[in-house]
Amino acid sequence: MIVSEPGLLGFFAGRGFNVVVQKPAAQLRDGRCEVDDGSLSVYAALREIPYLNLEADAAGGSARQRQMLEAVYDLIMSRGAGALKR
């Protein structure tokens, strides 16, 4: 999983998922940083749009991806519709 909010790291890691946090927009705008690879995660970070990316391998990953979607559903149900917002 890739998330834009550091506060989501513990929620998903606590459920056994590998999670990384996208660099904050301020670091992406720094002239020394060259990570703008055109990806949606960078685009969202630069525009301060909450972002969550779920990925699983192609071979047998559908069950794991379902678990990830269920975890996102649990997050929204427990924290409300604004769960991904800053």
DSSP file (Angstrom, degrees, kcal/mol; ACC not computed):
  #  RESIDUE AA STRUCTURE BP1 BP2  ACC     N-H-->O    O-->H-N    N-H-->O    O-->H-N    TCO  KAPPA ALPHA  PHI   PSI    X-CA   Y-CA   Z-CA
    1    1 A M              0   0    0      0, 0.0    19,-2.1     0, 0.0     2,-0.5   0.000 360.0 360.0 360.0 145.2    0.0    0.0    0.0
    2    2 A I  E     -aB  20  53A   0     51,-1.9    51,-2.7    17,-0.2     2,-0.3  -0.996 360.0-178.2-119.6 128.3    1.0    3.6   -0.6
    3    3 A V  E     -aB  21  52A   0     17,-2.5    19,-3.0    -2,-0.5    49,-0.2  -0.901  28.5-149.9-125.3 154.9   -0.6    6.2    1.6
    4    4 A S  S    S+     0   0    0     47,-1.8    48,-0.1    -2,-0.3    17,-0.1   0.602  82.1  69.7 -96.3 -13.3   -0.4   10.0    1.7
    5    5 A E    >   -     0   0    0     46,-0.4     3,-2.1     1,-0.1     4,-0.4  -0.920  66.6-152.5-111.0 119.1   -1.1   10.3    5.4
    6    6 A P  G >> S+     0   0    0      0, 0.0     3,-1.3     0, 0.0     4,-0.5   0.807  95.1  68.4 -56.1 -29.5    1.5    9.1    7.9
    7    7 A G  G 34 S+     0   0    0      1,-0.3     4,-0.5     2,-0.2     3,-0.1   0.665  93.8  57.5 -65.0 -15.9   -1.4    8.6   10.4
    8    8 A L  G <> S+     0   0    0     -3,-2.1     4,-2.1     1,-0.2     5,-0.3   0.624  84.9  82.7 -87.8 -14.7   -2.7    5.7    8.2
    9    9 A L  H <> S+     0   0    0     -3,-1.3     4,-2.8    -4,-0.4     5,-0.3   0.938  93.5  43.0 -55.6 -53.1    0.6    3.8    8.4
   10   10 A G  H  X S+     0   0    0     -4,-0.5     4,-2.2     1,-0.2    -1,-0.2   0.859 109.5  58.2 -63.8 -37.0   -0.1    2.2   11.8
   11   11 A F  H  4 S+     0   0    0     -4,-0.5     4,-0.2     1,-0.2    -1,-0.2   0.944 116.8  32.0 -59.4 -49.4   -3.7    1.3   10.8
   12   12 A F  H ><>S+     0   0    0     -4,-2.1     5,-1.9     2,-0.2     3,-1.2   0.875 117.7  53.3 -80.4 -37.7   -2.7   -0.7    7.8
   13   13 A A  H ><5S+     0   0    0     -4,-2.8     3,-1.9    -5,-0.3    -2,-0.2   0.875 103.4  60.0 -62.7 -35.8    0.6   -2.1    9.2
   14   14 A G  T 3<5S+     0   0    0     -4,-2.2    -1,-0.3    -5,-0.3    -2,-0.2   0.655 102.3  53.4 -66.0 -14.9   -1.3   -3.3   12.2
   15   15 A R  T < 5S-     0   0    0     -3,-1.2    -1,-0.3    -4,-0.2    -2,-0.2   0.224 127.2 -98.5-103.3  11.3   -3.4   -5.4    9.9
   16   16 A G  T < 5S+     0   0    0     -3,-1.9     2,-0.3     1,-0.3    -3,-0.2   0.630  77.7 135.1  88.0  14.9   -0.4   -7.1    8.3
   17   17 A F      < -     0   0    0     -5,-1.9     2,-0.5    51,-0.0    -1,-0.3  -0.713  59.1-118.7 -96.9 148.8    0.0   -5.0    5.2
   18   18 A N        -     0   0    0     -2,-0.3     2,-0.4   -16,-0.0    -5,-0.0  -0.747  43.3-176.7 -79.1 126.1    3.3   -3.6    3.8
   19   19 A V        -     0   0    0     -2,-0.5     2,-0.3   -17,-0.0   -17,-0.2  -0.982  17.4-175.1-133.6 138.3    2.7    0.2    3.8
   20   20 A V  E     -a    2   0A   0    -19,-2.1   -17,-2.5    -2,-0.4     2,-0.5  -0.955  21.5-131.7-126.9 152.4    4.8    3.2    2.6
   21   21 A V  E     -a    3   0A   0     -2,-0.3   -17,-0.2   -19,-0.2     2,-0.1  -0.890  23.4-121.1-105.8 129.9    4.1    6.9    3.0
   22   22 A Q        -     0   0    0    -19,-3.0     3,-0.1    -2,-0.5    29,-0.0  -0.379  41.0 -95.1 -62.4 142.0    4.4    9.2    0.0
   23   23 A K        -     0   0    0      1,-0.1    -1,-0.1     2,-0.1     5,-0.1  -0.302  49.3 -99.3 -55.4 141.7    6.9   12.0    0.5
   24   24 A P    >>  -     0   0    0      0, 0.0     4,-1.8     0, 0.0     3,-0.7  -0.272  30.3-111.7 -62.7 153.4    5.2   15.2    1.7
   25   25 A A  H 3> S+     0   0    0     20,-0.3     4,-2.0     1,-0.2     5,-0.2   0.854 115.6  60.3 -55.5 -39.1    4.5   17.9   -0.9
   26   26 A A  H 3> S+     0   0    0      1,-0.2     4,-0.6     2,-0.2    -1,-0.2   0.889 107.7  44.8 -59.9 -39.1    7.1   20.2    0.6
   27   27 A Q  H <4 S+     0   0    0     -3,-0.7     3,-0.4     1,-0.2    -1,-0.2   0.838 111.0  53.8 -73.6 -32.1    9.8   17.7    0.0
   28   28 A L  H  < S+     0   0    0     -4,-1.8    -2,-0.2     1,-0.2    -1,-0.2   0.820 107.4  51.3 -70.3 -29.4    8.6   17.0   -3.5
   29   29 A R  H  < S+     0   0    0     -4,-2.0    -1,-0.2    -5,-0.2    -2,-0.2   0.622  83.5 111.9 -81.8 -13.3    8.7   20.7   -4.4
   30   30 A D  S >< S-     0   0    0     -4,-0.6     3,-2.1    -3,-0.4    -3,-0.0  -0.406  73.5-131.7 -62.7 131.8   12.3   21.0   -3.1
   31   31 A G  T 3  S+     0   0    0      1,-0.3    -1,-0.2    -2,-0.1    -4,-0.0   0.705 105.6  59.5 -59.5 -21.5   14.6   21.6   -6.1
   32   32 A R  T 3  S+     0   0    0     -5,-0.1     2,-0.5     2,-0.0    -1,-0.3   0.591  89.9  86.1 -82.9 -10.4   17.0   18.9   -4.9
   33   33 A C    <   +     0   0    0     -3,-2.1     3,-0.2    -6,-0.2     2,-0.0  -0.799  49.0 177.0 -96.5 126.4   14.2   16.3   -5.2
   34   34 A E        +     0   0    0     -2,-0.5    -1,-0.1     1,-0.1    -6,-0.1  -0.400  41.6 115.8-123.5  55.9   13.7   14.6   -8.5
   35   35 A V        +     0   0    0     -7,-0.2     2,-1.9     1,-0.0    -1,-0.1   0.368  31.7 118.3-105.4   4.8   11.0   12.1   -7.8
   36   36 A D        +     0   0    0      1,-0.2    -1,-0.0    -3,-0.2    -8,-0.0  -0.528  28.0 158.8 -74.7  90.3    8.2   13.5  -10.0
   37   37 A D        -     0   0    0     -2,-1.9    -1,-0.2     2,-0.0    -2,-0.0   0.254  65.8-100.3 -96.5  11.0    8.0   10.5  -12.2
   38   38 A G  S    S+     0   0    0      1,-0.2    -2,-0.1    -3,-0.0     2,-0.1   0.529  74.5 148.4  83.9   5.7    4.5   11.4  -13.4
   39   39 A S     >  -     0   0    0      1,-0.1     4,-2.2     4,-0.0    -1,-0.2  -0.340  58.9-120.4 -75.3 156.5    2.8    9.0  -11.0
   40   40 A L  H  > S+     0   0    0      1,-0.2     4,-2.8     2,-0.2     5,-0.2   0.834 111.7  59.1 -64.2 -33.3   -0.6    9.6   -9.5
   41   41 A S  H  > S+     0   0    0      2,-0.2     4,-2.2     1,-0.2    -1,-0.2   0.903 108.5  43.9 -64.8 -40.1    0.8    9.5   -6.0
   42   42 A V  H  > S+     0   0    0      2,-0.2     4,-2.6     1,-0.2     5,-0.2   0.922 113.1  51.9 -69.0 -44.2    3.2   12.4   -6.7
   43   43 A Y  H  X S+     0   0    0     -4,-2.2     4,-1.2     1,-0.2    -2,-0.2   0.936 112.3  45.9 -55.5 -48.6    0.4   14.3   -8.5
   44   44 A A  H  <>S+     0   0    0     -4,-2.8     5,-2.9     1,-0.2     3,-0.3   0.908 111.8  51.4 -63.4 -42.7   -1.9   13.9   -5.5
   45   45 A A  H ><5S+     0   0    0     -4,-2.2     3,-1.2     1,-0.2   -20,-0.3   0.914 107.9  51.8 -61.6 -43.2    0.9   14.8   -3.0
   46   46 A L  H 3<5S+     0   0    0     -4,-2.6    -1,-0.2     1,-0.3    -2,-0.2   0.774 116.6  40.4 -66.3 -24.6    1.7   18.0   -4.9
   47   47 A R  T 3<5S-     0   0    0     -4,-1.2    -1,-0.3    -3,-0.3    -2,-0.2   0.279 111.9-119.1-106.0   9.4   -1.9   19.0   -4.8
   48   48 A E  T < 5 +     0   0    0     -3,-1.2    -3,-0.2    -4,-0.3    38,-0.2   0.874  59.2 153.9  53.4  43.9   -2.5   17.8   -1.3
   49   49 A I      < -     0   0    0     -5,-2.9    -1,-0.2    -6,-0.1    -2,-0.1  -0.893  52.1-110.4 -98.6 125.6   -5.2   15.3   -2.4
   50   50 A P        -     0   0    0      0, 0.0     2,-0.4     0, 0.0    35,-0.1  -0.304  43.7-167.4 -55.7 139.0   -5.5   12.3    0.0
   51   51 A Y        +     0   0    0     33,-0.2   -47,-1.8     2,-0.0   -46,-0.4  -0.990  21.2 174.2-139.3 139.4   -4.2    9.2   -1.8
   52   52 A L  E     -B    3   0A   0     -2,-0.4     2,-0.4   -49,-0.2   -49,-0.2  -0.965   8.7-170.2-144.8 126.5   -4.3    5.5   -1.1
   53   53 A N  E     -B    2   0A   0    -51,-2.7   -51,-1.9    -2,-0.3     2,-0.5  -0.977   3.9-163.2-122.7 128.7   -2.9    2.8   -3.5
   54   54 A L        +     0   0    0     -2,-0.4     2,-0.4   -53,-0.2    11,-0.1  -0.945  13.7 175.4-112.5 126.9   -3.5   -0.9   -3.1
   55   55 A E        +     0   0    0     -2,-0.5     2,-0.3     9,-0.1    -2,-0.0  -0.990   6.8 170.3-133.6 141.3   -1.4   -3.3   -5.0
   56   56 A A        -     0   0    0     -2,-0.4     5,-0.1     9,-0.0     4,-0.1  -0.968  41.6 -90.3-141.8 156.9   -1.2   -7.1   -5.0
   57   57 A D     >  -     0   0    0     -2,-0.3     4,-0.7     2,-0.1     8,-0.1  -0.274  31.8-122.8 -68.8 156.9    0.7   -9.6   -7.2
   58   58 A A  T  4 S+     0   0    0      2,-0.1     2,-1.0     1,-0.1     4,-0.2   0.845  96.5  71.8 -69.3 -34.9   -1.1  -10.9  -10.3
   59   59 A A  T  4 S-     0   0    0      1,-0.2    -1,-0.1     2,-0.1    -2,-0.1  -0.723 129.5 -23.7 -88.6 100.9   -0.7  -14.6   -9.2
   60   60 A G  T  > S+     0   0    0     -2,-1.0     4,-0.5    -4,-0.1     3,-0.5   0.599 101.3 121.8  79.0  10.8   -3.1  -15.2   -6.4
   61   61 A G  H  X  +     0   0    0     -4,-0.7     4,-2.8     1,-0.2     5,-0.2   0.579  47.7  85.1 -83.2  -8.8   -3.2  -11.6   -5.3
   62   62 A S  H  > S+     0   0    0     -4,-0.2     4,-2.0     1,-0.2    -1,-0.2   0.881  89.8  49.6 -64.0 -37.1   -6.9  -11.2   -5.6
   63   63 A A  H  > S+     0   0    0     -3,-0.5     4,-1.8     2,-0.2    -1,-0.2   0.911 112.9  47.4 -66.1 -41.0   -7.6  -12.5   -2.1
   64   64 A R  H  X S+     0   0    0     -4,-0.5     4,-2.0     1,-0.2    -2,-0.2   0.897 110.4  51.8 -67.0 -39.9   -5.0  -10.2   -0.7
   65   65 A Q  H  X S+     0   0    0     -4,-2.8     4,-2.5     1,-0.2    -1,-0.2   0.875 107.1  53.5 -65.5 -35.6   -6.4   -7.2   -2.6
   66   66 A R  H  X S+     0   0    0     -4,-2.0     4,-2.5    -5,-0.2    -1,-0.2   0.908 107.0  52.1 -62.5 -41.0   -9.8   -8.0   -1.2
   67   67 A Q  H  X S+     0   0    0     -4,-1.8     4,-2.0     2,-0.2    -2,-0.2   0.898 109.4  50.1 -61.2 -40.0   -8.4   -8.0    2.3
   68   68 A M  H  X S+     0   0    0     -4,-2.0     4,-2.3     2,-0.2    -2,-0.2   0.926 110.2  49.1 -64.4 -44.9   -6.9   -4.6    1.6
   69   69 A L  H  X S+     0   0    0     -4,-2.5     4,-2.4     1,-0.2    -2,-0.2   0.893 110.2  51.6 -62.2 -39.3  -10.2   -3.2    0.3
   70   70 A E  H  X S+     0   0    0     -4,-2.5     4,-2.5     2,-0.2    -1,-0.2   0.874 108.4  51.8 -64.6 -36.5  -12.0   -4.6    3.4
   71   71 A A  H  X S+     0   0    0     -4,-2.0     4,-2.4     2,-0.2    -2,-0.2   0.896 109.2  49.7 -66.4 -39.9   -9.4   -2.8    5.6
   72   72 A V  H  X S+     0   0    0     -4,-2.3     4,-2.5     2,-0.2    -2,-0.2   0.918 110.7  50.5 -63.3 -42.7  -10.1    0.5    3.7
   73   73 A Y  H  X S+     0   0    0     -4,-2.4     4,-2.7     1,-0.2    -2,-0.2   0.929 110.0  50.0 -59.3 -45.8  -13.8   -0.1    4.3
   74   74 A D  H  X S+     0   0    0     -4,-2.5     4,-2.3     1,-0.2    -2,-0.2   0.898 109.5  52.2 -60.0 -40.9  -13.2   -0.7    8.0
   75   75 A L  H  X S+     0   0    0     -4,-2.4     4,-2.6     2,-0.2     5,-0.3   0.944 112.0  44.8 -59.8 -49.1  -11.1    2.5    8.2
   76   76 A I  H  X S+     0   0    0     -4,-2.5     4,-2.0     1,-0.2    -2,-0.2   0.894 114.2  49.4 -64.8 -39.8  -13.9    4.5    6.6
   77   77 A M  H  < S+     0   0    0     -4,-2.7    -1,-0.2    -5,-0.2    -2,-0.2   0.855 117.2  41.0 -68.0 -34.0  -16.6    2.9    8.8
   78   78 A S  H  < S+     0   0    0     -4,-2.3    -2,-0.2    -5,-0.2    -1,-0.2   0.819 129.4  26.2 -84.5 -30.6  -14.6    3.5   12.0
   79   79 A R  H  < S-     0   0    0     -4,-2.6     3,-0.3     1,-0.3    -3,-0.2   0.503 108.8-115.9-111.8  -7.1  -13.3    7.0   11.2
   80   80 A G    ><  -     0   0    0     -4,-2.0     3,-1.6    -5,-0.3    -1,-0.3  -0.245  46.1 -54.4  94.6 174.0  -15.9    8.4    8.9
   81   81 A A  T 3  S+     0   0    0      1,-0.3     3,-0.5     2,-0.1    -1,-0.2   0.731 130.9  59.9 -63.1 -24.8  -15.9    9.5    5.2
   82   82 A G  T >   +     0   0    0     -3,-0.3     3,-1.4     1,-0.2    -1,-0.3   0.173  67.9 119.3 -88.8  18.8  -13.0   11.9    5.9
   83   83 A A  T <  S+     0   0    0     -3,-1.6    -1,-0.2     1,-0.3    -2,-0.1   0.780  76.7  44.4 -57.7 -30.8  -10.7    9.2    7.0
   84   84 A L  T 3  S+     0   0    0     -3,-0.5    -1,-0.3   -34,-0.1   -33,-0.2   0.573  94.1 100.7 -91.9  -9.3   -8.1    9.8    4.3
   85   85 A K    <         0   0    0     -3,-1.4   -36,-0.1     1,-0.1    -3,-0.0  -0.368 360.0 360.0 -77.5 156.8   -8.2   13.6    4.6
   86   86 A R              0   0    0    -38,-0.2    -1,-0.1    -2,-0.1    -3,-0.1   0.465 360.0 360.0 -69.7 360.0   -5.5   15.5    6.4
